[in-house]
Amino acid sequence: EELAGRRAANGSSERGAAAASTADYGEKKLPQALIIGVKKGGTRALLEAIRVHPDVRAVGIEPHFFDRHYDKGLEWYRDVMPKTVDGQITMEKTPSYFVTNEAPKRIHSMAKDIKLIVVVRNPVTRAISDYTQTLSKKPEIPTFEVLAFKNRTLGLIDASWSAIRIGIYALHLENWLQYFPLSQILFVSGERLIVDPAGEMAKVQDFLGLKRVVTEKHFYFNKTKGFPCLKKPEDSSAPRCLGKSKGRTHPRIDPDVIHRLRKFYKPFNMMFYQMTGQDFQWEQEESDK
């Protein structure tokens, strides 16, 4: 996760210089903002882009505190964080928080005014991407079709399979809304993060109360990978793209399976649009194909 030497702080300002040398002083604080989901939605791309901001300090690894390591306590969690100086925001990302039942209550008990960011993506493509990642690690697993259905003949989707369940966003969001108002949650479109990274990053920076530092000049589109890469605008060093594990080629899935999955997700997507007040146009996207 190349943790070191990542601060693209803009040396033109004193704040930038301070950010670059924060590692040596400042203090560790519990995060004021979290990227809580979703897996295979674009969370790594978002984290890398927001870390370019001199007023943001973020952990490169996923701490998994609120789902796996909660018993280690808040002091352990604080110790995982980078040091910050006044005016800087501490952040971390663990995409599995969004689907962890206990996470909202635990996060709320730490900081009820915390800002939460969820990167969402068309649940069908997200499920296939999730499966592709697992397949790269375990080539012996059954086909996507086998795992997606309880009964293929009847077309019954297996919603207990995590690759499918994660995409039922409305279900998971209900859990969060019991503890946090919508105004504290920002939903980032994984699709728009690819076609208009600067536009989505403007929303993220506004939501975090930051000056819009990360802009068009920080991105360029990599045709080979099929998504934007970060570049450092003030210096000539090579642009940084996400690693080999990003942008994998998806296996071919039977069109009938895709069709059944779209039908399965549609009511949940509609509910999610209603709950968030945002139309992510996943159905429209399907009809365009």
VMD Tcl script that draws the C-alpha trace (Angstrom):
set ca {
  {0.00 0.00 0.00}
  {2.99 2.32 -0.53}
  {2.33 4.22 2.67}
  {5.35 6.49 2.69}
  {6.04 9.61 0.69}
  {2.45 10.05 -0.42}
  {1.78 13.63 0.57}
  {1.29 15.70 -2.52}
  {1.23 18.79 -0.33}
  {1.51 21.96 -2.35}
  {4.72 23.54 -1.17}
  {3.61 26.96 -2.37}
  {1.79 27.66 0.89}
  {2.97 27.49 4.47}
  {0.07 25.15 5.16}
  {1.34 22.85 2.42}
  {4.83 22.83 3.90}
  {3.36 22.11 7.32}
  {1.35 19.23 5.89}
  {4.45 17.76 4.27}
  {6.32 17.66 7.56}
  {3.37 16.75 9.79}
  {4.79 13.27 10.21}
  {7.37 14.71 12.63}
  {5.03 16.63 14.89}
  {1.36 17.25 15.58}
  {-0.78 14.74 17.41}
  {-2.82 11.65 16.63}
  {-6.55 12.22 16.71}
  {-9.58 10.02 16.20}
  {-10.98 10.53 12.67}
  {-13.49 13.30 11.93}
  {-14.51 11.64 8.65}
  {-14.78 8.05 7.45}
  {-15.16 6.41 4.05}
  {-17.47 3.57 5.13}
  {-18.26 1.84 1.82}
  {-18.79 0.16 -0.42}
  {-16.44 -2.62 -1.41}
  {-15.55 -2.44 -5.15}
  {-17.30 0.92 -5.41}
  {-14.24 3.15 -5.86}
  {-13.20 3.79 -2.26}
  {-9.45 3.44 -2.93}
  {-9.62 5.93 -5.81}
  {-11.51 8.37 -3.58}
  {-9.09 7.98 -0.69}
  {-6.04 8.52 -2.91}
  {-7.59 11.63 -4.46}
  {-8.61 13.23 -1.14}
  {-5.16 12.50 0.33}
  {-3.69 14.92 -2.20}
  {-5.35 17.70 -0.17}
  {-2.85 19.27 2.26}
  {-5.55 19.55 4.94}
  {-6.29 15.82 4.93}
  {-4.27 13.11 6.62}
  {-5.45 9.55 6.06}
  {-4.40 6.01 6.89}
  {-3.36 4.05 3.78}
  {-4.38 0.66 5.14}
  {-7.93 -0.27 6.16}
  {-7.98 -0.34 9.99}
  {-11.21 -2.43 10.23}
  {-11.69 -1.07 13.75}
  {-15.49 -0.95 13.87}
  {-15.98 -4.41 12.39}
  {-12.99 -6.62 13.33}
  {-10.86 -4.89 15.97}
  {-13.37 -3.06 18.16}
  {-12.28 -4.99 21.24}
  {-8.83 -3.37 20.98}
  {-10.34 -0.05 22.12}
  {-10.24 3.57 21.00}
  {-6.65 4.17 22.11}
  {-5.47 1.43 19.74}
  {-7.55 3.02 16.99}
  {-6.16 6.50 17.67}
  {-2.65 5.10 17.54}
  {-3.26 3.77 13.99}
  {-3.99 7.34 12.82}
  {-1.42 9.71 11.31}
  {-0.39 12.81 13.21}
  {-2.19 16.02 12.31}
  {-1.74 19.71 13.01}
  {-4.56 22.21 13.63}
  {-6.84 22.61 10.64}
  {-6.17 19.13 9.25}
  {-8.78 16.39 9.06}
  {-7.99 12.78 10.06}
  {-9.61 10.14 7.85}
  {-9.68 6.41 7.22}
  {-11.52 4.08 4.88}
  {-12.88 0.60 5.56}
  {-15.56 -0.30 2.97}
  {-17.00 -3.18 5.02}
  {-18.30 -0.77 7.70}
  {-21.35 0.03 5.54}
  {-22.58 -3.58 5.72}
  {-21.60 -4.24 9.36}
  {-24.66 -4.14 11.62}
  {-22.78 -2.94 14.71}
  {-20.75 -0.23 12.94}
  {-23.27 2.68 13.03}
  {-23.84 2.38 16.79}
  {-20.12 2.01 17.50}
  {-19.15 4.98 15.32}
  {-21.94 7.09 16.81}
  {-20.71 6.36 20.33}
  {-17.22 7.58 19.31}
  {-18.34 10.77 17.52}
  {-21.98 11.49 16.76}
  {-21.08 14.46 14.52}
  {-18.63 12.49 12.32}
  {-18.90 12.84 8.53}
  {-19.51 9.64 6.58}
  {-18.78 9.01 2.90}
  {-20.24 6.11 0.91}
  {-19.07 5.40 -2.65}
  {-21.85 3.52 -4.42}
  {-21.85 1.89 -7.83}
  {-24.38 0.01 -9.97}
  {-24.99 -3.07 -7.78}
  {-24.83 -5.47 -10.74}
  {-21.37 -4.31 -11.90}
  {-20.29 -4.08 -8.26}
  {-21.25 -7.74 -7.67}
  {-19.37 -8.88 -10.79}
  {-16.32 -6.84 -9.75}
  {-16.49 -8.37 -6.28}
  {-16.64 -11.87 -7.77}
  {-13.73 -11.05 -10.14}
  {-11.58 -10.03 -7.17}
  {-12.36 -13.27 -5.30}
  {-11.75 -15.31 -8.45}
  {-8.27 -13.82 -8.84}
  {-7.40 -15.11 -5.36}
  {-9.34 -18.39 -5.50}
  {-9.51 -19.63 -9.12}
  {-11.27 -22.81 -7.97}
  {-14.52 -21.12 -6.86}
  {-17.80 -21.89 -8.70}
  {-18.98 -19.66 -11.54}
  {-20.75 -16.38 -10.87}
  {-24.02 -17.89 -12.14}
  {-23.81 -20.80 -9.68}
  {-23.18 -18.51 -6.71}
  {-25.77 -15.87 -7.70}
  {-28.79 -18.19 -7.75}
  {-30.53 -20.25 -5.11}
  {-32.47 -21.83 -7.94}
  {-31.40 -21.05 -11.50}
  {-34.52 -22.57 -13.10}
  {-36.84 -20.43 -10.99}
  {-34.46 -17.47 -11.25}
  {-34.24 -17.10 -7.46}
  {-31.33 -14.83 -6.55}
  {-29.26 -15.83 -3.51}
  {-29.30 -12.59 -1.52}
  {-27.27 -14.21 1.26}
  {-24.16 -14.29 -0.96}
  {-22.13 -11.26 0.13}
  {-21.39 -10.17 -3.46}
  {-25.16 -9.74 -3.95}
  {-26.07 -8.59 -0.44}
  {-23.63 -5.65 -0.36}
  {-25.49 -4.05 -3.32}
  {-28.83 -3.90 -1.47}
  {-27.88 -0.38 -0.40}
  {-31.32 0.64 0.92}
  {-31.23 -2.19 3.45}
  {-27.84 -1.19 4.85}
  {-28.63 2.54 4.80}
  {-31.68 2.00 7.04}
  {-29.30 0.81 9.71}
  {-27.18 3.99 9.47}
  {-30.16 6.34 9.47}
  {-31.12 5.09 12.92}
  {-27.97 6.82 14.21}
  {-27.03 9.55 11.72}
  {-29.00 12.19 9.81}
  {-28.70 12.17 5.99}
  {-26.91 15.54 6.21}
  {-23.90 13.74 7.74}
  {-23.65 11.18 4.93}
  {-22.29 11.93 1.45}
  {-23.04 9.46 -1.35}
  {-20.42 9.50 -4.09}
  {-21.19 7.94 -7.47}
  {-18.56 5.35 -8.38}
  {-19.49 5.85 -12.06}
  {-19.05 9.63 -11.93}
  {-15.79 9.21 -10.03}
  {-14.49 7.63 -13.26}
  {-16.03 9.98 -15.86}
  {-15.80 13.21 -13.83}
  {-13.38 12.72 -10.91}
  {-12.91 16.46 -10.35}
  {-16.68 17.03 -10.15}
  {-17.15 14.32 -7.54}
  {-14.09 15.51 -5.61}
  {-15.54 19.04 -5.50}
  {-18.58 17.61 -3.67}
  {-16.35 15.65 -1.29}
  {-14.23 18.70 -0.44}
  {-17.35 20.86 0.10}
  {-18.88 18.18 2.33}
  {-15.70 18.02 4.44}
  {-15.59 21.82 4.69}
  {-12.33 21.98 2.75}
  {-11.12 24.47 0.17}
  {-11.38 22.99 -3.36}
  {-7.73 22.12 -3.88}
  {-8.13 18.81 -5.74}
  {-9.34 19.80 -9.22}
  {-9.19 18.80 -12.93}
  {-5.46 19.43 -13.02}
  {-4.88 16.50 -10.65}
  {-6.33 13.89 -13.02}
  {-5.68 12.43 -16.41}
  {-7.53 9.58 -18.09}
  {-5.59 6.36 -18.58}
  {-6.99 4.68 -21.71}
  {-5.34 1.33 -20.97}
  {-6.79 1.03 -17.48}
  {-10.06 2.72 -18.37}
  {-10.13 5.08 -15.42}
  {-8.57 8.36 -14.28}
  {-5.17 8.49 -12.62}
  {-3.76 11.06 -10.23}
  {-0.95 13.35 -11.19}
  {0.88 15.93 -9.17}
  {0.20 19.24 -10.90}
  {3.12 21.18 -9.43}
  {5.87 18.77 -10.33}
  {6.80 16.60 -13.24}
  {6.89 13.24 -11.46}
  {5.13 10.38 -13.19}
  {1.36 10.17 -12.63}
  {0.20 7.60 -10.09}
  {-2.35 4.99 -11.09}
  {-4.05 2.48 -8.84}
  {-2.34 -0.90 -8.70}
  {-2.74 -4.02 -10.84}
  {-5.65 -5.19 -8.70}
  {-7.78 -2.30 -10.01}
  {-9.50 -2.38 -13.38}
  {-9.40 -6.16 -13.80}
  {-11.18 -7.61 -16.82}
  {-14.51 -9.07 -15.74}
  {-15.46 -12.61 -16.79}
  {-18.25 -12.88 -19.35}
  {-21.60 -13.33 -17.60}
  {-24.68 -14.79 -19.30}
  {-26.94 -11.85 -20.37}
  {-29.94 -13.61 -18.82}
  {-28.18 -13.61 -15.43}
  {-27.47 -9.87 -15.78}
  {-31.13 -9.28 -16.70}
  {-32.39 -11.21 -13.66}
  {-29.99 -9.35 -11.37}
  {-31.16 -5.99 -12.71}
  {-34.75 -6.97 -12.01}
  {-33.78 -8.11 -8.52}
  {-31.99 -4.87 -7.65}
  {-34.43 -2.42 -9.27}
  {-36.89 -2.05 -6.33}
  {-33.99 -1.70 -3.88}
  {-32.32 0.91 -6.11}
  {-35.59 2.88 -6.29}
  {-35.88 2.77 -2.52}
  {-32.26 3.92 -2.20}
  {-32.86 6.87 -4.58}
  {-35.87 7.85 -2.49}
  {-34.00 7.58 0.81}
  {-31.00 9.60 -0.39}
  {-32.86 12.06 -2.62}
  {-30.38 11.16 -5.38}
  {-31.00 9.33 -8.64}
  {-27.88 7.38 -9.59}
  {-29.45 6.46 -12.96}
  {-28.43 2.82 -12.82}
  {-31.61 1.76 -14.62}
  {-31.13 4.41 -17.31}
  {-27.57 3.20 -17.73}
  {-28.89 -0.31 -18.38}
  {-31.36 0.82 -21.03}
  {-28.56 2.66 -22.85}
  {-26.62 -0.57 -23.36}
}
mol new
graphics top color blue
foreach p $ca { graphics top sphere $p radius 0.5 }
foreach p [lrange $ca 0 end-1] q [lrange $ca 1 end] { graphics top cylinder $p $q radius 0.2 }
display resetview
